[in-house]
Amino acid sequence: MNAKRVLVTGARGFIGRHCLPALARRGFEVHAVTSSTVAGPGDARWHTADLLSPAATRALVATVRPTHALHLAWIATPGQYATALDNLRWAEAGPCLMEALIEFGTARVVATGSCAEYDWNHGVCDEQTTPLVPGTLYAAAKHAWHFAFDAMARSTLSAAWARIFLLYGPGEHPTRIVPSVIQPLLRGQPAQLSAGTQVRDLLYVKDVADALAALLDSPVAGPVNIGSGRGIAIRDLALHIARQLGRPDLLNFGEPASEPARLVASTRRLSHEVGWQPKYDLAAGLSESIAWWRRPS
């Protein structure tokens, strides 16, 4: 039996599916959980369980007996997740999972929060100094779960809270910013955007997964931002995509969006304490994303 045995929740999701090979590369025996009856990719041993059921959760942990856990499972459907009552169900399910992990001797847990927990009016978000002002039910539920997670982990196991910033990559929801530009341009149609002056921190999904694996495989505790540490204006992001596709003429920029001007992660803890750096630059990440949307249906 492998000395490093990890249980991954949300393993079929946008981030989770990329975490499985990243963890395997680090020598983990990977156990992934799904609510589906269909197993996922072969980078893991798959288990079927309803994580919203405390009994099913405890039975799962008792079977796997993980040394590590990466908890990604949560509602994340664009257009729904911000206000969905399922946020409350996942916030309630988290402590049940933690209780089982503690009972069966798990040594290290990373759970995932969100940049939505921060006050976005501060521009650059630092784990220690930026105020936490969750503005949606999703952010508030994540924030409440973080308090419970931190309290339960204290003096029982090693734990880190990964605050994930904005991301993109193959397989993401078609309404998100990168595919919302790629898709019309591939069809030869205009892409309608705001003025695009808002600056955002975007990290390629494979890098997000690799950063989470590195964090889990480290002793670093507490909140850690998962981002690039660099901001890019949405206008410039759209131009990068359009130039790769040879269609900058199809970008239609409109009025400024009524959004905070800047949202960028401070990655001091991720780079200096975890010792992690991105492997993909923007051009490479966008190239893989475009290739994925070009594939036959």
N, C-alpha and C positions, 0 to 999 in steps of 0.2 A: 504494500500500500504506500502510495506517494506521501512523503513527509509534508508536502504542501498541497492541500486538497481544498479547492475553492467552490463555493456555491454561488452561482450567478443568477439573480432574478432579473426579469425583463430581458432575457437573453435573446428573444426573437425581435426585439425592438431595433430602432434605427442605430442606437449606440451599442446595444448589447451584442448584436450579431458580430460586430467588429472586435468586441472585447475578448471573445472566445479564443481566436488565434493569438491575440496579444498576450493573454495569460498563459496559453500553452507554450509560447516561446520562452516564457520566464520559468518554465519547469513546473507549472501547476498541473495537477490532475483536475480537469475542469468538469464540474457537474452543473448543468443548466436546467432551469425549471421553466415549464410552459404550461399554460392552461389548455392548450390545444391537444388533440389526440395524435397530431402529426409531429414527429420529432423534427428538430431543426438540423443545421449543418453538422458535419461529422467531427468538428473540433471539440466536441464535448460528449459526455454521457448524459442523456436526457431523462428528465423526470417530469411526470405530469402531476400538477397540484394546483389547487385554488388557494392562492396566498391571502385571499380575503376571509378564509376559514381558519380560525386559530387551531382547530384540531388537525386539519390537513397540513398546516405549516409545521406544527410540532412533529407530526409523523414524517414529513420530508426531512427535517433536520436530524431526527433520530436515525433515519436511514443513511443519510450521507455522512453525518458527523464531520462537518467541514472544519479545517483548521483556519480557513479564511472565508469571508463572504463579501461579495460586491452586490449591493442592493440598488438596482436600477428601476425596478418595477414601479410604475405610476401611470396615471392617465396623461397622455401627451398629444392628443389629437388636435391639430391646429383648428382654430375656430370654436373649439369646445372646452379645452382643458382649463382655460382661465377662470371659468365660472362653474364648472361641473361639480355636482355634489359628490361625485366619486373621489374628489380630492380628500374629502373628510373620511371616506372609507379607507383610503390608502394611508392617511395619517393615523388612523386607528390600527391598521394592520401592522404598521412598522414596529410598535412596541411588542406585539405578539411574536414577531419574528425575532426581535432582540432577546426576548425572554427565552425562546427556544435555543438560540445560539449560545447564550450564557449557560443555560442548563447543560448543554452537551459539549461544553468546553472549547468553543471557538475562541481563537486567540486574537484575531485581527479582523476588523470590519470597516469597510468604506461604504457609506451611504451617500446618495447624490441629492444635493440641493440645487439651487438655481440662482443665477444673477438677478432674477426677479425679486429676490429677498432684499436687495440693496435699494437705497435711495438713489435713483438714476440721475438726480440733479447734481451729483458730485463728480460726474465725468469719469474719473479713474477710480475704480472700486478696490479698496484695500481691505483685507480680512480683519485687520485689527482696528482700523480707524473710521471706515465708512459706515454711517448709520444704516441700520436695517429697518426699512419702512416698506413692508410688503403691501402692494396696492391691489392685489387680486386675491380671490379665494385660493387659487393655486399657490401663490406665493405665501399667503398666510398659513396654509396647511403645511407646506414644506417647512416654514419657519417654526411652527408649533412642533412638528415632528423632530426638528433639529434639537429643540430644548429637551424633549423626552429622550432622544438618542444620546445626547451628551450626558444627561443625568444617569441613564442606565449603564453607559459604558464606564463611567468614572469608577475606578478601583476594581473593575471586573475584567476588562479587556482593552486592547489597543484599538483606537477608533479615529477615523478621519472623516470629515464632512466635505465632500467635493462640490463646490459651487460652479456649475457648468455655465459658461457664457454661450454666445451664439455659435452655431455650427452649420456645416453644409456637407454635402457629399452624396454618393450614389444611394438611391433608395429612399431619399427623404420625401416628405409629403409635397405634392406638386404645387401647393399654394405658397410654399416658403420662398424667400427672396431669390435665391440662386435659380431654382427651376422655373420660377415665374418669369425670369428673363430668358433662360435657355429655350424653353418650349416654344414661345411664339417666334423667336428668331430661327429656330430649326424649321418652322413651317413657312418662313418667309413673311411673317406678319409683324406689325409693330409691337414693341413691348412698352406698355404704358407705366410710367413711374412718377413719383413725386419729384421735386427738385433734386433730391438725393444728397442734400448737404449734411444729413445726419451721419455721424461717424460711429461705426460699430466695430466690435472685436469679433472676428470670425475665425474659427479653427476647423480644419478639415476633420471629418468624423473619424478617420483612421488614427489621426493624431490624438483626438479626444480619447479614444479607446486605449491607445498606448499610454497616455498620461495617467489614466485611471489604473491601468495595470501596474505602472511604475509606483503610483501612490500606495496601492494595496501591498506591493512588495517592499515597501519602506516602513520605517518606524514612525514616520511623521504623523502627529496627532493634531486634532482640531480642524478648523475650516481652512481649506486650500482652494484657491481659484483655479479653474481649468479653462484656460484661454490662451490666446496667442501673445497677449501683452502689447499688441499693436492695433491701432485703429485704422480703418479705411472708410472713406466716404462712400455711401451707397452708390452715388453717381460714378465714382471711380471703379467700384466693383462691377457695375453694369458695363462700363466701357471695356474692362478686362475681358469679360465674357464675349461681348460683341466683337472685339478685335480677334479673338480666337476663332470666332465663327465667320469673320469677314463681313459683318453686317452692322457696323456702328450707325449706319444711316437709318436703321429701324428703331433706334431708341428715342422715345418721346418723353422728355422730361417736363413735368408740370409744376404745380405750386409747391412751396415748402410744406413738409409734413408737420403736423402739430405733435411732435415727439421731442423728448430730450435730445439736445444737440450732440451729446457724446456719451458713449458707454464703452469703456475699455477696462480690461482686467489688469490689476497689478499681479504680476506673476513671480514676484520675488520669492515666495515660499516654494512654488512649483519648480523654479529653476535652481535656486540656491540650496534649498533643504532637501527636496526630493531628487534634485539633480537631473531634471528632465528638460529636453529641448525638442521643438517640433522637427519632424523629418520632412514634411512637405512644405514647399513655398506655395504662394497663391496660384501661380501659373500651373504647377503640377496638380494641385487639388482641383482646380477648375477643369483642367484637361480630362481628368478621370471622370468628373461629374458629367461633362458634356458627352463623353464616350458612352456613359451609362444611359443617358437620355436618347442617344442616337440608336441604341440597340433595337432590333426588331421586337415588336410587341409580343 
